[in-house]
């Protein structure tokens, strides 16, 4: 029997959990530690933290958030965003991360994947691929939250990353990300079929049915969810917004709803999947 | 008196997660590669993430192999986690044959490429179940764990113990059944990461650190 992994993804900007659409237009949702704890207590299989502005501004504010989180959360933690050197990786591992996600730095220097996986073990190194479908129908890898076109085809890059020793791939459909319109199954299938390492699908989940479709097809055995969980969580958390020092918090204060999404919590998602004979922890 | 818990620091492994797990169950571990501290500890944890050969080389360079063997002989509890479990065995076929610590008879092998004609996904990453190998867990760190409990795994190689009675649990990955934890008297090895397996995983640390032998 195969078990799938459900991985909440927390996009971080400064001290805040944020969420955008197509990786852009970031809105503040709350305190990362509150959401992380909530997901841990509701049966998350792993957590993924991404500093979404780190490669843009050459900074990384995640360190403190991770070292705080790792004290009370005992599931695997993947950290990414602005990781550029073996030293950066070491710093994050020492803060309590278990796996390190790399995109931009690996595109700039693919041998970084080899160095990193030899130094820290393949299973520690996760490559994230931001994919956008071009007019020619092919998928290309982007960096800096879908802003910079690399001209590298996603499938070629996935195979190369595997060869260079990374242990897992996160494939993000930038086109679908944050929209709640469902996963890009064509993209995810193409990537998963081209490699033999585990692939984590990300970008597009708006309903339980979307997650079910993805996992039922047995293309991947892990899925990363953000908006669709956060929009449920936010209703159940009473956070302290006064601490928010940067970012646009109008959205949270407005209490608006999310038309395309049918948000859910992890427990109800797992119950739903189980009823469809898709098994998780 | 506070128990002295040592996590061996040889440059590899998720030392900090393991330290947090120890803290959480009420122990304050020391992360060290100091021989005196290791041999005088009440219990020792050998972590490990990465490649077998590199790990053994680090232990050899730090001259820690004799100390770990002496500690094991002392009868005090020793626990290997993930690669740390694999290092307890005689040898590994990872990147050619490499000698291990030789504390538990057996070898470390790579998962087969295919099982029943189906390609295996390697590394094995994710939550998987513990199957009782036919022994009583009551007197082991697994005492609070229920049969078929989920634990978190990350590995490409697995242990094949020579002595059947050393096997505490099996795990099934893509229809391939392998040994996922071992015990040889005071020496324990867990292929999964109890420190990453939620509250149930933490109970393994609690009962291991509570032991006297």
Interface residues (C-beta under 8 A of the other chain):
Chain A: X1 X2 X3 X4 X5 X40 X45 X70 X71 X72 X74 X75 X76 X93 X94 X95 X96 X98 X118 X119 X120 X121 X122 X123 X124 X167 X168 X196 X197 X198 X221 X222 X280 X281
Chain B: X12 X14 X16 X17 X20 X21 X23 X24 X49 X50 X51 X83 X119 X121 X122 X123 X125 X126 X127 X128 X150 X152 X154 X155 X156 X172 X174 X193 X195 X196 X197 X198 X199 X201 X202
